[in-house]
Amino acid sequence: MRCIDLELSSQLPVSILYPMPPKLFQFFQISSLIPRTLHCNSSITNQFRAKMASVNIPTETARLYRTAACLIIGDEVLNGKTVDKNSPFFAQYCFNLGIALNRIETIPDDKPTIAEAVVRMSKNYDFVVTSGGIGPTHDDITYSSIAEGFGLPLKRHEPTVEKMKHISKTRPRKALEEEQDWETPSKQLTARLRMATFPEGEGVSVEFVDESLWVPIVNVHILPGIPTLFTQLLNAYKPRLLSRGLAKPDDEQIHRIIISTPLAESQVADYLTELQEKVDGRGVKVGSYPRWGKSTNTITLVGKDLEYLESLVGEVEREVKGRRVQVEGEDDEVWEMEALKIDEEREKRKRQQQEEGVEGKSNL
C-alpha cells in the first residue's frame, strides 16, 4: 500500500490510501497536481474517482526523447511582420539536453496545414513543440486544428480557466482594457475562454509547470508564440523532462568543438570532405561556416563521443592552419593582426622587387 496526498485542480485536498505499482506511484510523485506531503486515509472519495478518470497516467516506462521537431505557426512570421526567435532557442535547448532537433517548419494559420503537420511530425519525431496560434482571436486556430488532426473533440479545461482567473487579477492591463467579468457571459469572455479550450481524449494532458504557465500535450507540446513565454515555459518544463527520464543530457550529451581557420572554404574543402568520410561511422558531423567580412572562417566537430572528438583536434588544426576556440570569433583580433603583418610583408617584398627592377635597368 502507498499513501498519497492529492491536491486536485479545484484546490480541494483529497487524502487517499490506494495500492499502486511503483511506476504509477512515481508518476504521481512528479505530477504537477500533487504536492510532496504524504499521509493516509482509509477511503477513496467519489470525487477522487471522477478526477482520476481525467488524469493521463502512463502505462509503460517513458521513452527517451532522441529526436525533436519545432512547428512555428503564424502568418505574421511568413509575411515578415514577426521574426521567429523561438526555433533558435529551442535548437539550443535541445542541444543542451542531448536531443537532436531534426526539423523546423514555419506554416501559415491554416487549419488543414496545421493538422497535417502536427500528425506527421508526431509520427516522425519524439519531442514535438508548436509555437503560436493559441490566443483569443479568430486567427488563433492551433487548438482546433490539432483536435481536427487527431480526430478529437474540443472541451473547456476548467483548471486552466481557474488559473486564468487568478492571473487576470495581477497581470498588467492594456491602456483601455476593462477588468474581466468571469461570471457574466460576454463576447470578451467567450474570446478569452478560447485560450482554455483544448482537445480532449486519450493521451491528452495539461501540465501546469508553474503558477502562471501550462502546456497542453496532444502528442505534441502546444506552446505560445510570444518568445518570453515560450522560453519561460520550456525552462520551467525542463526539470520534468529530466525527472521522468525523457531526456538524459549526461548520457546523451552532444558536444561541439569549434576551430577557427584563416583559410578560405575553397582551400579546406577537399580535406573536410575526406574528414567527413573518415568520421561518418563514429557519429560525427563536420561543419564549415563562412564568416563574411571577418579574417577567419569556422570549422565545427559535433558528436556524442567527446574522447574521439578531442582526438581529431590536433589533425584538424594542422590541416586548416587554425586553432581551437571556445567561442566563434574570439580570436578575430589575433588573426587581424596576423593578416596586417602578412600584408606589410607583401608590400615590403613588392617595394624591394620594384627597387631592384629600377636598379637593374639603371645598370644597363
C-alpha positions in Angstrom: 0.0 0.0 0.0 1.2 3.5 -0.8 -0.1 6.7 0.7 -0.6 9.9 -1.3 -2.0 13.3 -0.6 -3.6 14.7 -3.7 -4.5 18.4 -4.2 -6.9 18.4 -7.1 -7.2 21.2 -9.6 -10.2 22.5 -7.7 -7.8 23.1 -4.8 -9.7 20.6 -2.7 -7.2 18.3 -0.9 -8.1 14.6 -1.0 -6.2 12.1 1.0 -6.1 8.5 -0.2 -4.8 5.1 0.6 -4.5 3.1 -2.6 -2.5 0.1 -3.8 -0.2 1.3 -6.6 2.6 -0.2 -8.7 5.9 1.6 -8.5 5.7 3.2 -11.9 2.3 4.7 -11.1 3.5 5.9 -7.8 6.5 7.5 -9.4 4.2 9.3 -11.8 2.1 10.7 -9.0 5.3 11.9 -7.3 6.2 14.1 -10.2 2.7 15.2 -11.2 2.1 19.0 -11.1 -1.2 18.4 -9.4 0.3 16.6 -6.4 2.3 18.1 -3.5 5.0 16.0 -1.8 3.3 15.7 1.6 2.3 12.1 2.1 -0.3 10.9 4.6 -3.0 8.3 4.8 -6.8 8.0 5.0 -8.9 4.9 4.8 -11.3 5.8 2.0 -11.3 6.9 -1.6 -13.9 9.5 -2.3 -16.2 9.6 -5.3 -14.8 13.0 -6.2 -11.4 11.5 -6.4 -12.6 8.7 -8.7 -14.1 11.3 -11.0 -10.9 13.2 -11.1 -8.8 10.1 -11.7 -10.8 9.4 -14.9 -9.4 12.6 -16.4 -5.7 12.1 -15.4 -3.4 10.9 -18.1 -1.4 8.1 -16.5 1.4 6.5 -18.4 1.2 2.7 -18.7 4.8 2.0 -19.5 8.2 3.3 -18.9 8.8 6.7 -20.5 10.6 6.7 -23.8 13.8 8.7 -24.1 13.5 11.7 -26.4 16.2 11.3 -29.0 14.7 13.5 -31.9 12.8 16.7 -31.9 10.9 19.0 -34.3 9.6 22.5 -34.0 6.5 23.8 -35.8 6.2 27.6 -36.0 2.6 28.7 -36.7 1.7 32.1 -37.9 1.1 34.3 -41.0 3.0 37.1 -39.3 6.2 35.1 -39.5 5.8 34.2 -43.1 4.9 37.7 -44.2 7.8 39.3 -42.4 6.0 41.1 -39.6 7.5 39.0 -36.9 10.9 37.5 -36.7 11.0 33.9 -35.3 13.0 33.8 -32.1 11.5 30.6 -30.7 13.1 28.0 -33.0 16.7 29.2 -32.4 16.0 29.0 -28.6 14.5 25.5 -29.0 17.5 24.4 -31.0 19.9 25.3 -28.2 17.5 23.9 -25.7 17.5 20.5 -27.4 21.3 20.6 -28.0 21.9 21.1 -24.2 19.5 18.1 -23.4 21.2 15.8 -25.9 18.2 15.7 -28.2 18.7 16.0 -31.9 16.5 18.7 -33.4 15.9 17.4 -36.9 13.2 19.6 -38.3 11.9 23.2 -38.1 8.9 24.2 -40.1 7.1 27.5 -40.5 3.5 27.3 -41.7 0.5 29.7 -42.0 -2.6 30.0 -39.9 -4.4 27.4 -42.0 -6.3 24.6 -40.3 -5.6 21.7 -42.8 -1.9 22.7 -43.0 -1.6 22.7 -39.2 -3.5 19.4 -38.8 -1.4 17.7 -41.4 1.9 19.0 -39.9 1.3 18.0 -36.3 0.1 14.5 -37.2 3.1 13.9 -39.5 5.6 15.3 -37.0 4.2 13.4 -34.1 4.8 10.2 -36.0 8.3 11.0 -37.1 9.9 12.7 -34.0 9.9 12.0 -30.3 9.6 15.5 -28.9 7.5 18.0 -31.0 6.6 21.5 -29.9 4.3 24.0 -31.7 4.6 27.8 -31.3 1.8 30.3 -31.9 -1.9 30.4 -32.6 -3.3 29.9 -29.1 -4.7 33.3 -28.4 -8.3 34.6 -28.2 -8.8 35.9 -31.8 -10.2 34.4 -35.0 -6.8 33.5 -36.4 -5.7 31.6 -33.3 -6.7 28.1 -34.5 -3.9 25.9 -33.3 -6.0 24.0 -30.7 -8.9 23.4 -33.1 -6.5 22.4 -35.9 -4.7 19.9 -33.7 -8.0 18.5 -32.4 -9.1 18.0 -36.0 -5.8 16.4 -37.0 -6.1 13.8 -34.2 -9.9 13.4 -34.5 -10.6 14.7 -31.0 -13.3 17.0 -29.6 -12.6 20.3 -28.0 -13.6 21.0 -24.4 -13.1 23.8 -22.0 -10.4 22.9 -19.4 -11.7 24.2 -16.1 -8.4 24.0 -14.2 -6.9 26.3 -16.8 -9.9 28.7 -16.5 -9.2 28.9 -12.8 -5.6 29.7 -13.5 -6.6 32.4 -15.9 -8.9 34.0 -13.4 -6.1 34.1 -10.9 -3.6 35.5 -13.3 -6.0 38.2 -14.6 -6.0 39.8 -11.1 -2.3 40.5 -11.2 -1.2 40.8 -14.8 -0.7 44.3 -16.4 -3.6 45.5 -18.4 -3.7 47.4 -21.7 -4.4 51.1 -21.5 -8.2 50.8 -22.1 -8.7 47.2 -21.0 -11.5 46.6 -18.6 -11.4 44.1 -15.7 -12.7 40.7 -16.9 -16.1 39.7 -15.5 -15.8 35.9 -15.4 -19.4 35.3 -14.3 -21.4 37.3 -16.9 -21.5 36.0 -20.5 -20.0 38.4 -23.0 -18.1 38.4 -26.3 -14.9 39.2 -24.5 -15.3 36.3 -22.1 -16.1 33.9 -25.0 -12.9 35.0 -26.7 -10.8 34.7 -23.6 -12.1 31.2 -22.9 -10.9 30.1 -26.3 -7.4 30.0 -24.7 -8.6 27.3 -22.2 -10.5 25.2 -24.8 -8.3 22.2 -25.6 -8.5 18.9 -27.5 -9.9 16.2 -25.2 -9.4 12.4 -25.3 -7.0 9.6 -24.6 -3.4 10.7 -24.4 -4.2 14.3 -23.8 -2.8 16.0 -20.7 -2.2 19.5 -19.4 1.0 20.3 -17.5 1.0 23.2 -15.0 4.7 24.0 -15.0 4.3 26.9 -12.6 1.7 29.3 -11.2 1.1 31.1 -14.5 2.1 28.7 -17.3 0.6 25.5 -18.7 1.4 23.1 -21.5 -1.4 21.2 -23.3 0.0 18.0 -24.7 -1.8 16.2 -27.5 1.1 14.0 -28.8 2.7 17.4 -29.4 3.5 20.1 -26.8 1.4 23.2 -27.6 3.3 26.4 -26.7 2.6 30.2 -27.1 4.3 32.2 -29.8 5.4 35.1 -27.5 9.1 34.5 -27.2 9.3 35.4 -23.4 6.5 32.9 -22.6 7.9 30.3 -24.9 11.3 30.5 -23.3 9.9 30.7 -19.7 7.7 27.7 -20.3 10.3 25.4 -21.7 12.8 26.3 -19.0 10.1 25.5 -16.4 9.3 22.3 -18.2 12.9 21.1 -18.3 13.0 19.6 -14.7 10.1 17.4 -15.6 11.8 16.1 -18.8 14.8 15.1 -16.7 12.9 13.6 -13.7 10.8 11.5 -16.0 13.8 10.2 -17.9 12.6 11.7 -21.2 15.9 13.5 -21.5 19.3 12.3 -20.2 21.9 15.0 -21.1 24.6 13.3 -19.1 24.3 10.1 -21.1 23.2 11.6 -24.4 25.1 14.9 -24.4 26.1 16.4 -27.7 29.5 18.1 -27.9 30.6 20.8 -30.2 34.3 21.7 -30.9 35.0 24.9 -32.7 38.1 25.5 -34.7 38.9 28.9 -36.3 40.8 28.9 -39.6 42.3 31.8 -41.6 41.9 29.8 -44.8 39.1 30.2 -47.4 36.5 27.5 -47.5 37.7 26.5 -51.0 41.2 25.9 -49.5 39.9 23.4 -46.9 37.0 21.8 -48.9 38.9 18.7 -50.1 40.3 18.0 -46.6 36.9 18.4 -44.9 35.3 16.1 -47.4 37.9 13.4 -46.6 37.5 14.1 -42.9 33.7 13.6 -43.0 34.1 10.3 -44.8 36.6 9.2 -42.2 34.3 10.0 -39.2 31.0 9.1 -40.7 30.9 5.8 -38.8 31.6 7.4 -35.5 28.5 9.7 -35.4 30.5 12.9 -36.0 29.3 15.7 -38.2 31.9 18.1 -39.7 30.7 21.7 -40.4 32.2 24.6 -42.3 30.8 28.1 -41.9 32.0 31.2 -43.7 32.2 34.5 -41.7 31.8 37.2 -44.3 34.0 40.2 -43.8 36.0 38.5 -41.0 39.5 37.3 -41.0 38.6 33.7 -40.2 36.0 31.0 -41.0 34.7 28.3 -38.6 35.1 24.6 -38.6 33.0 22.5 -36.2 33.1 18.9 -35.0 29.8 17.7 -33.5 29.1 14.4 -31.8 28.5 12.5 -28.6 31.9 10.7 -28.3 33.9 13.5 -26.7 37.1 11.5 -26.4 37.0 10.8 -30.1 36.3 14.4 -31.0 39.2 15.5 -28.9 41.5 13.1 -30.7 40.7 14.9 -34.0 41.5 18.4 -32.9 45.3 18.3 -33.5 44.9 17.0 -37.0 42.2 19.5 -38.0 44.1 22.5 -36.5 47.2 21.4 -38.6 45.3 20.8 -41.8 43.3 24.1 -41.7 46.2 26.1 -40.2 43.8 27.1 -37.4 43.3 27.0 -33.7 40.6 25.7 -31.3 38.4 28.4 -29.7 35.6 28.3 -27.2 33.5 31.0 -28.9 33.3 31.8 -32.6 35.2 35.0 -33.3 37.2 35.2 -30.0 40.5 35.2 -31.9 39.5 37.7 -34.6 41.8 40.4 -33.2 44.7 38.0 -33.2 44.2 36.9 -36.8 43.5 40.5 -37.9 46.9 41.5 -36.5 48.5 38.5 -38.2 46.8 39.5 -41.5 48.2 43.0 -41.2 51.7 41.7 -40.7 51.4 39.5 -43.7 50.1 42.4 -45.8 53.0 44.5 -44.6 55.5 41.8 -45.5 53.9 41.5 -49.0 54.1 45.3 -49.5 57.7 45.3 -48.3 58.7 42.5 -50.8 56.8 44.3 -53.6 58.7 47.5 -52.9 62.0 45.6 -52.8 61.3 43.9 -56.1 60.3 47.3 -57.7 63.5 48.9 -56.4 65.6 46.0 -57.6 63.9 46.3 -61.0 64.7 50.0 -61.2 68.3 49.5 -60.2 68.7 46.7 -62.7 67.5 49.0 -65.5 69.9 51.8 -64.5 72.8 49.4 -64.6 72.0 48.7 -68.2 
